[in-house]
Amino acid sequence: MKDRHTPEPQLKGVIGPSKFFTLAFGAIIGVGWIVMLGDWLGKAGPIGAIAAFLAGGLLMTLVALSYAEMATMLPVSGGEVAYTYEVYGVPVCFATGWFLALSYIAFTSFEAISAAWVVDALVPGMTGATLYRSLGAAVKADSLVLGLTGMIAITLLNLRGVKEATTAQELLTYGKIACAAVFITAGILWGKTSHLVPLVQVSGGRTNWAGLIAVFVTTPVWFAGFNVIPQVMEEKAPGTSWRTIGRVFGASIISAALFYCLLILSASMSVPWTRLLVVELPAADAFRAAFHSAALAKLVLMSALLGLVGTWNAVFIAASRVLFALGRAKIIHPPFGVTHPARKTPTRAIVFVGLLGSCGVLLGRNAIAPIVNVGATCFGLVFFLTCFGVIKMRRNQPRRERPFRVPGGILSAGTASVVSGLMFLVSLYEPYRASNRTFPLEWKIVLGWAILGVLFWTVANRGRKSVSEPERRRSILGLGASAP
């Protein structure tokens, strides 16, 4: 088989430290907190929920730092596509990239569906007429139009170029932080510590440890998003050091943990927290009731909307880069790996993500929980493969240059692997338990995506075999890649 030294499609290097941070933090802190706050408090109470998020953030920091070692060692587009190729080979590389793309595309649909929810809270009465029912819920005209219009806008933004997309990400993320700073500060300064009692949820006169653990095991879902960084490592701006980017991984998790804890504390101090268990949007209702201010409640909703669009943009970028990496290596259909001659964007991958994400929007609001569960399953598996890959690379290639090394070495990476493996198993079991031990929708989605993956793998078989392994290695790991 001929080894052809042809130029590979390249992406434009324009992303600096601030943009890496806003991509990660923006992907982590989306819209989920505005609706899930009551669930966290109901299970663990304010201090119990804070403790759960601190513990979860600590463990997810180990996962993020393990990612940082891999990402700075293999700084190419597609992130986990490259890591699993180097550690496990082509079949696992394809499966990883394919299911990672599913999780990102699913979350673009999640954000599109959720957008109507938040906008309707900001401007009541915008739901429109019912068009049809899906998964037992009505799909409203205005909600559908808003979701699809938003998907088109995000697609067009990404087609313009990564510079424009990441600049928008900075504005969205820092705008969200500014809004959040106002209502969090108000809650802590003018709230009452007496509203925090009882500090933890109790059951039968005792601390509800089961509830606290239930919040803790879901925290990996609420910290997922830092792994957007590896997807765009190839687009690093000149002069940005790999070590700095490695630190951004940990900083994004620590910042997210601080946000969650301050949110829980400020909302619970604003009103007696037990009142927040029975309202639809507890974060907004807490500040409305405490300060008799509709404006402050709308500020909370605006922060959520900015977070939603930021997450939407970040996961859209990530999904397109995963498909681009697979296409450039001819593991799937090669056109996915083509870039625009002027803008250097993966045009076909971007359009594919926009089209498939739009299909998810048609499922309606009751698709939100299955989307989150499917995303948790895919992330758990990919996190495990990456963290365990750090251990294998340390043993198999100990002399390889590592611009950033995870503190604690193999012990930290091993702990991160266990955490990720448990996240994967729990995310698989929970939908089965919740569906009274029937075949849940989440499993059907994963199975359907797997079947589609087999089709993509089969169609690309001829192109995949036409590429020599040294050539594929350069496509995935860079032109300077050498054999291990």
C-alpha positions, 0 to 999 in steps of 0.5 A: 500500500502506497504511503502518500505524503499529501497535505492534510486539511488544517484548521485555523489556529486562533484560540487563546487561553481565555477562549479555551476557558470560556469554551470549557466553562461555558459548556459546563455551566449551561441551563440545567442548574435553573431547573435542577436546584430544587431536586438537589435541595430535595435530596440533600439539603443546601449544605448536603448539596454543596458537600456533594458538589465539592466532592464531585468537583474534586474527583472530576478535577482528577479526570480533567487533569488526566485529560490535560496530560493527554491533550497536551501530549497529543494536541490535535483536533478530535481529542479522544479520537487521537487518544484512543487511536494511539492507545487502543487502535482504529476500531476503538478509536472509531467507536469512541469518536462515534459515541462522543459525537452522539453525546455532543449532537444530543446536547445540541438538541437539548439546548435547542429544546430548553431554549423555548422553556427559558424564553417562555419564562422570560416572555410568558405566552410564547408557546403557540399552538400544539402541532403534535405530541412526542413522547407523551408531551405536546410540541408547540409551534413557537417552541419548535420554531425557536429551537430550529431557528437557533440551530440554524443560527449556531450552524451559520456562526460556526460556518463563518469560522472558529474565530467568530464562534469562540469570540461569541463564546467569550461574550456569552460566558462573561455575560453569564458570569456578570449576571450570576455575580449580581444575584448570587451576591444579593442572595448571600449579602441580604439573605438569612442563614436561618433559611438554611435550616435544616442544613441537610435533608433528613429522613426519619430524624436522620441525615438522608445519606441516600439523597446526598449520595444520589446528588453526588453520583450525578455531579459528573454530568454537571461537570462534563464540558471541560472535554470540549477543550481537546476537540480544538487543541489543534486550533491553539493560537500561536504563543499559547503554551501547552502548560497554560492550556493544561491548567485551564482544564483544572480551572474550568472544573474549580470555577464550575464547582464554585458557581454551583456551591455559591448558587445553592448557598445564595438561593437557599439563604434568600428564602427558606429552602424547603419552599423551592422544592415545589416550584418549576424554576427554583433559582428564579423563584427564590430571588423573586420571592426574597427581593420582591423583584421580577427584574432580579428573577429575569436576571437569573433567567437571562444568565441561564439563557446566556449559559444555554446558548454558550453550551449550545455553541461549545458542544456544536464546535466539539461535535463537528471537530470529532467528525472532522477528525474521523473523516480526515483519517478516512475512518468514516466518509472522507468528506467529513474531513474537508475544510473550507479553503478560506475559512478553514472550517470543517464545513460538511461536519458542521452541516451534518451536526446542524441537520442531525441536531435539528432532528432531535429538536422535533422530539420535544421537551420529554426528550430532555431527560433521555438526552441527558442520560445518553450523554452521561453514558457516552461521556462516562465511557469516553472518560474511562478510556481516556483516563485509563489511557493515561496509565497505559501511555505512562507504562508503554511510552514513559519517555514521551514528552508530556508538557503537562503531567497530572499531579499524583501520576498513575494514582490520580489517573487510576482514581479518575478511571474508577470514577468514570467507570462508575459513572458509565455503569450508573448511567446505564442502570438508572434508565433501566431502573426508572423504566421498571426494568424494561428496555428504556428509550436511552438504550434504544437511542444508543442501539440505533446510533450503534447501528448507524455507526456500523453503516458508516463504518461499512460505507467507509471501508474501501476508503479506510483500506486505501490509507496506509497506517503511517498515513493515517497516523499522520492524519490523526496525530499530526504530520510530525507523528512517528511510530510509538 
